[in-house]
């Protein structure tokens, strides 16, 4: 099967890649890369997780030493809270524009590291933007968390047992925070560090298959 990839980056607010759905009807995926990544990074992961989905993959606009990110941080794990809010809103606006442009249903975010953290911030601040999320190595993006209504969101958090960047209690706090706002949250700790492994792929794929079965 040939899938055309459009690099329709000139008029929407984020440089991005978009791949149309080979078989429409499956929830699109919003792919959010980690620090130093770009809009190309997670396309293969997205296609592996949901072969029939449209893929929307923006590039973070914040540069840290030349490395793209989705929001500013003051130090490792210490986030500029005002920038997190501003950038999460900006990204949610982009998702709305892209949905109108490409005719998409609300997407499921698949975010890694910094991309997972901005996805978590979007869930907390703009819950209407996402149908759910796979958060790979996520931590709490906003503290205190705003109260929101995440009644329709399903969230999978995949944490690494040996992750040197995300403390286990921080990932658990994020799971509690999203649950308190009404999301159906599953958190799984895989035998890994901060990087992704085959366990992540297997867990995320199984969760994605179950999500499709529930719709
Ligand atoms: C972040 O800055 O969002 C997290 O520390 C993860 C990272 O990007 O290193």
Boltz pocket constraint, residues with backbone or C-beta under 6 A from the ligand:
constraints:
  - pocket:
      binder: B
      contacts: [[A, 34], [A, 35], [A, 73], [A, 75], [A, 76], [A, 77], [A, 78], [A, 113], [A, 114], [A, 115], [A, 117], [A, 137], [A, 165]]
      max_distance: 6.0
